[in-house]
Amino acid sequence: MKKIFLSVIIILFCAAINAQTKSLNLVPVPAKVKVNAGQFEINSKTQIVLSSDNKEMKTAVELFNGLLNRAAGYRLQVTNNSVSSNAIICKLNPAISNKEGYKLLVQNSLITLEAQTPQGIFYGMQTLRQLLPLQIEQPYLSNVAWTVPCLEIEDAPRFVHRGLMLDVCRHFQPKEFVKKFIDMLAYHKMNTLHWHLTEDQGWRIEIKQYPKLTTVGAYRNRTLDGAYTSPEKRKWDNTRYGGFYTQEDIKEVLAYAQKRFVNVIPEIELPGHAIAALTAYPELSCTGGPFEVEGLWGVFNDIYCPKETTFQFLENVLSEVIALFPSQYIHIGGDEAPKLRWQNCAHCQSLIKKEGLKDEHELQSYFIKRIEKFIESKGKHIIGWDEILEGGLAPNATVMSWRGEEGGIEAARQNHDVIMTPTNYLYLDYYQANPKTQPWAIGGFVPLWKVYSYNPIPDVLNQEEAKHILGLQGNIWTEYIKTSDHLEYMAFPRGAAVAEIGWSPNAKKNYPDFKERMIQQFKRYDGMGWNYCNAILTETE
């Protein structure tokens, strides 16, 4: 009888601890959590103690302190002095193996946060932020007790690349929104913004050596209105549309991202998706133009011609981009480049013969390899969409696998690094609920549960090959996303699912639990003024 009674007590105790863990509503869910009795209360006398007096450590706690200042009406003193109580102690610990990982210990009188790097400290502070009452995300409110439950967390990301892609070419977004988007990433412990900056429909980054890229290439005279249909049925919005970021804008956004430990990878498309650039400089094409910045969506035959003048142009452009962006990666696109113009171009055909190439696919590989060699000479590396596999992969290229997983599998087997971003799981411009109830989208159907179900490591890869899967990325193309509100709505909560897949152990994935936590997270989204899709409130899956 005593054994039965003891067993019941243990079961009830475990159930209570499990309920406490669930009630934390953390996203992404930590690797290990143990909830203890008691709580720590932050007050105006609480101090943040840094073990290292350097700029990055101060940066790691500044966002948290700023939120507290807005919500509670006071900032915590940041010091390097030894404090034994009523403090949040942040210290670097080289014994923590993962550079983004952290350990968080909350006791009644002290919070201790350890990490190998300031970035790990920052992520621990994001967890602490989510443990506080949801009013931390709102302007000043009186009579709020800023309590944190006593607990122990050991946490580290599953993958090194966790991010979202933002297309600002089809529809432009102001720099203030880009900053807000970076805040969204940082909140969810995502570390990468892939910024898609050039397209057929608009060139969005100032290049000082080529001013017409923005004076001409950043604006279009018309935009498709409504569905992509047959030419005779198309409707057009004939309003001049466009915009671009000056180099000062870019620097401002990058400084903002750096304070949130978000790496920004720029994408400069080549050899395809180049009509905006060709409109400004038609001599870079095979035909000489003239061209018009596209207001239609899709894939177009006019692409960069692999002439020496084109390579010089691209090297000059990339030199300015590389000088701006601290990222070790430069995304060069490489996708959807039709070969029709090359097939009918005397220069291209002569170049194929001169270089001993088999066909136009190998000519594209030649094009990509030349660009890679230049980018590598600047100490950077290239990422390209999986079409860069065609005709032979550039020596050190990282592949983004978007047309399913096949490109990623092939690249990993060739010992190339891979970022998974397949359309059927991670394209966040697709519908996420019944199209009859949703704002306009490009098509497809990728609800929250489907995003969450994705595992970036294909079963067919062996252990060594799987090491080349760096992580995953959700993509937000904006053909049918005109406004910032609509973009946020498409991005979240699916972006939160991307974050949890990238961060949390695969064994801890549990969709009903994630859904429950997200419903609570919506209250925080509301406090931050974020738009989101709440379709899971009526989801039957």
N, C-alpha and C positions, 0 to 999 in steps of 0.2 A: 504493500500500500504506500509506503514511504517513497519507493522508487517511482511509482506512478505519479504521486504528488510532485516529486522533484522534476519529473519529465514535463509535467504540465507547466510548472513554474518556468523552466527553461524555454519551452515553446512560447509562452506568453512574453517572456523577456525578449526573445529574438524578434517576435512579431512587433513589439513596441519599438525596438531599435530600428527595425526595417521601416516602420511607419514614420519614425523621426527622420530617417535618411530621406525618405520620399518627400517629406514635408519641406525639405530644404529647397526643392525646386530649382536646383542648379542646372544650367545649360552652358556648355556641355557637361555631362555627368562626370565627376572625378573618378579616377582609377580606384582609389581606396578611401572610404569614409568610415569613421567611427564617431558616433554621437555620444557625448557624455552629459552628465547632469550639470546644470548651472548655465550661467551666461556672463558675458563681458559687456559692460556698458561704456560706450564712448561718451565723453563729456568734454567741455571746453578746456579741461586741464590735462587731458590725454595727450601724450607726446608720440611722435613717430621718431624712432631711434634708428639711424642708419649706421651700419658697421663700416661703411666705406664712404668717404666724403668726396664722391665724384659726381659729375654732371648726370650720367646715366642713372645712377641710383636716385638722385633727386627727381629726375624725369619719371622714374617708375612709380613714384608715389604722388606726383603732382596732380594727376587727373582725379584720383580718389579724393585728395585734399580739396580740390576745387569743387567737386560735387558736394562734399560735406559742408563747405563754406556756403554754397548756394542753398542747401536744404536745411542746415542747422543754424546758419548765421555766424559760424566761426570756423577758422582754420586751425588745424593742429600744428603745434610747434614742431619743426623738424630739427633734430639735434643729433650730435655724435656722442653725447655724454651717456654714461652708464646710468640706466634707470631700471629699477627692480619691480615696479608696479605701475598700473594705469598707463601702459604704453603699448605701442605696436612696434615690436623690434623686428627690423628687416636686416638680415645679414646674409652675406655671400658665403656659400659652403661648397668648396670644390668637390666634396664627396658625393654630391648629388650628380648623378651620371648624365642626365639629360639637360642640355643647356636651356631648354624652355620649361623644364619641370620645376616643381616647388613642393615644400612641405609647410603646412599651416597647422599650428597648434593654438587653439583658443582655450584659455583658462579663465577662471573667475577674475583674476587680477592682471592678466598679461596675455597679449597675443604675440606669438613668435612666428615669423615667416622667414623661411630659408630657401635659397635657390643658388644654383651655380652662377647665374648671370642676372643682371638687372632686368632682362626680359622675363625671366622666371618670376622675379619679384613683382613685375607688372601684372602677370597673369594671376599670381596669388592675390593681388589687390583687387582684381576683377572678381575673383571668387568672394572675397570679403565684401565687396560692394553688393553682390547678389544675396549675401547672408543678412545684410541689414534690412530693415523695413523698407517696403517699396517706395516710401516717401523720399528716399535718398535721390530718386530720379526727378523730384519735383522742386519748384521754387520753395522758399522758406515757409515752413509750417511750424507753429508752436506746439508744445505739449507732445512731442514725439520722443519716445525713449529709444535711443540708438543702440539697441542691444544686438549682440551676436551670440548664437548658441555655442556652448563649449563643445569642441569637437577636435578630431585629428584627421587631417587630409594629407594623403600622399598622391601626387598627381603629376602626369607628364603626357605630352601628346603622342598619339600613335604614329602620325606622319609629320614630316618636316614641311610639307607644302599644304596649306589649308587656306583656300581663298575663293574669291568671286571675281568674275570678269565683268567690267562695266563698259558697254559700248556707248560712246558719246558722239558717234559719227552719224548714225541714222537720225537720231534726235539728240540735240545738244543739251548738256546739263551744266549749269553755272558752277563755278568753283566752290561756292558755299555748300552746294549739295554734295559735291565730291568729298568735302570734309565730313559732312554728316554721314555719308556712306562709309567712310573710314572709321568713324565712331561706331557704326554698326558692326563692322568687322572686328574691331578691337574688343568690344563688349563680349563677343562670342569666341574670343581667343583665336580668331583667324589672323594669319600673319601676312597675307598677300592680297594686294589689289592688282589685278591685271587690267591695265588701262588701255583700251582699244582706241587709238587716236587718229588713224587714217583709214579712209574708205573711198568707195566710188561716190558716196553721197556727201562727203565733206572731209576736208583736212583740218584738224583741230589744234595743231601745235605750231606756234610761231617758229619759223626757221629764218634767222636773220639774213643768211646768204641768199635765200630764195623768197623774197617778200610776197611774190604772187601766189605762193602756196596758200596763204591766208587771205590776201586781198581778193583773189579770184577763187581759189579752191575751197575756201571755207563757206561758200554761199551757193545755194541752188535757187533756180527761178521758179521751180514748181515741185510739189510733193504728191505722191500717190495718195488719194483720199479714199479710204475704205479698202475693200478686198482687192487682192491681186487677181485680175481676171483677164479675159481676152482684150486685145488692144482697143477694139471698137467699143467695149463696155467700160473702159477705165474712166474713173473720175479723178480730177486733179484739183488740188489747192494751189492756185497760182500766186500765192504770197511768197515773196522772197524770204528765204529761210537760211539761218546759219549761225555761226559763232565760232570762236576759237579761244585758246588760252595763250596769253603772252608768256614769255619765258619767266617773267616775274610771277605770274599766276602759278606756273608750274613749281617754281621754287617755294612759293607759299604753301601749296598743297603738300609738297614733299616734306617740308619742315613740320607741318602738322602731323603727317603720317609717322615721321620719325619719332615724335613724342609719344606715339601710341604703338610703337614697335611693329608697324605695318610696312612691309617692303612693297614698293610700287614698281611693277614691271611694265614698261611702255611697249606698245605694239606699233610698229611701222610696217604696214603691209607691203609685201612684194613676192613675186613679180605681178600678181593679180590684184584685184580690188584697188586699182590705181587711177581711175578716171578723174577724180578730183585733181590729182597731181598732173595728169596729162592735159587737163583743161588749162591749167596754168602754164605748162611747159610741153606743148604738143610734140616738140622735137625728140622727146624721150620715147615716143611710140614707134611702131613699125610703119604706120601709114602717114604720119604727120598731121592727122586730124582734119578739120577742127573737132573739138569735143565740147560737151556741156556737162557740168556737174550733175550727176544723176539724181532724179527725184523718184526713180523707180527702184524697187528692190530686186535682188537676184544676182546672177553671175553674168558678166559681160566679156565680150571677146577681146576688147582692147586692153592690153597689159603692157608693162614695161618691155621695151626692146633691149636685148642684151648687147648694146653698143657700149663702147668705151665711155662715151659721154654720159650714158645712163649710170654706169658703175661709178663714175666720178661724182655725179649728182648724188647718188645714194650714199656714197662714202662721206660726202660733205654733210648731208642731212644727218646721218648717223653720228658723225663727230659731234654735232651740236647736241643731239639727244643724249649721247653718252656723257658729255660734259655736265648735263643737267641731272641725270638720274644716277644715284649711288648703287642701284641694283646691279648685281653680278650678271643678271640675265637681260637680254634684249630680245623681245619677241618679234620675229620677222614674218609672221603669217605663213605664206607658202601654200595656202589652200586655194581651191577653186580658181585655177589659172588655166583657162582654155588655151589650146595650142594652135587655134586656127590662124591667127595672125603670124605666128612663127612659121607655120607650114607654108605660108605664101610670101614670106619675106626673104629676099635674096641674101641679105646680110646674115640672117639666122641660119639659112641652109648652108651658106659658106662656112659659118662658124662651126656647125655640126661636123662638116667634113674636116676642117682644119684641126679640131680637137679630137677627132676620131670617135665621135659620139654615135650612138646607135640610132637615136631618134630625138624627138622634142622632149620626151620625158627625161632623157639623160641631159638634155640642154637645160632643163629646169634644175636638175641636180648640180650641173656646172654653175648655174647662176647662184644657187644657194651656197655652194661650197666657196665661191669667191667672196660672197658677203660674210660667210662665217670666218674665213681667213682674216678679213679686215677687222671684224669685231673682236676676234681672238687677239689680234695685234694690239688692241686697246685694253686688253686685260679682262674682257667680258666673254660671255658665252651666249649662244643662241638657243631659243626655243622656237619650234614651229609646229603648226598643225600637222596631222599625220600624213598629209599628202607629200611632205618632204621625204618620205620613205621611197617615193616613186623615182626610179632612175638611179637610186643609190643614196644612202643617208650620209650627210656631212659628218666628218670624223667625230666631233664632240657635241653634236646636237642633242638637245633634250626634246622629246616628242610629246605633244599634247594630243591624246587619242580621243577624237570627237565622233568619228563615224563608227560607233560601237567600240569594242575593246580590241579588235583585231590588230589595229596599228600599234597599240600599246604592247600587246603580246609579242608582236614581231620585233619591235624596237628593244624590248627587254631581253629577248633571246639573242639580240645582236649586241648585248651589253651596253645599251644606251638607257639613260634615265628617262622616266615616263611620268607624266601627270595625267591622271584619268579624268575625262570630262565627257562621257558618252551622252549623246542626245537623248536617249530613251530613259535616262535617269537624272541627268544634271543640267538640262536646258530649262532654265527658269523663265524663259519667255513663252513656254508652252502653257496651255490651260492647266489649272490646278483643281478645278471643280467643274460642275456642269456648265458648259459654255453658255447656256441660256441665262445663267445667273451671273456671269462674269464679264468684266470689261474685255474689250477686243484683245485677242492674242494671235500669234502667228499660226497656231494650230497645234496638233499633238495633244497629249494628255499625260502630265507628270504630276500627280497629286503628292501631297506630303508623305504619305505612307510609302509611296514608291521611291521617292528620294531617299528616305530613311533606310529602306531595305538594301541599298547598294553597298557592296563590299569592293573597294578599289583593287584588291588583289585577286586576279582571276585564278580559279582552281587549277587551271592547266599549267601554271608556272611552278617550277620547282623552287626550292628555298633560295638558291643563289639568284635565280632570275627575279624572284619576288622582291629582292633587295633594291632593284632598280625602280620600283614603284615609289616615287617620292611622295605621292599624295593625290589629292583631288581638287577639283575646282567646279563651281557652279557658274554657268554662263548666262548673261542677261543681254541678249541682242535686242535692239530697240526700234525695229521697223515699225511696230505697232504700239510702242510705249512712248507717248509724247511728253508726259509730265513726270515730275519728281514723285508725286504721290502715287501715280500708277506704277512707277518703277519700284518703289518701296513695297507696294502691295504684291508685286510679282516676286520680289526677292525674299520676303519673309512671311511666314515662318520657314519656308523651304531652305533659306540660307542657314537657319539655325540647325536644320538637319544635316546640311553639309558640314557645318562646324563640328557637330557631335560625331559624325562619321570620321572626320579627320583627327579628332582629339581623343575620343574615349576608346577604351579597349573593346574590340569587337564582341567579346564575350558578355559585355555589360549592356549591349544594345537590347532594348525592350520597347517596342513601339507604343503599347498602351501606356507605359510609364512615361515615355517621352511626351506623348500627347497630353497627359495629365499635367506634366511640368510646364509645357508650352502654354496651356490655358492660363496657368498662373503667371507665366512670363508676360502674357498679353497686358496684364495690369501695369507692368514695368514699361512696356512699349508705350502704353497710353501716357504714362508720366513723362516719357522722353519725347512725346509728340511724333512717334513713328507710325506710319500707316502699315497695315498688314492685312492678310487674308485670314478671316476667322472661320473658314469653311469647316475646320475640324470640330467646331461646336455641334455640327449636325452630321458629322461623318458617320457612315454606317460600316465602313471597312473594319 
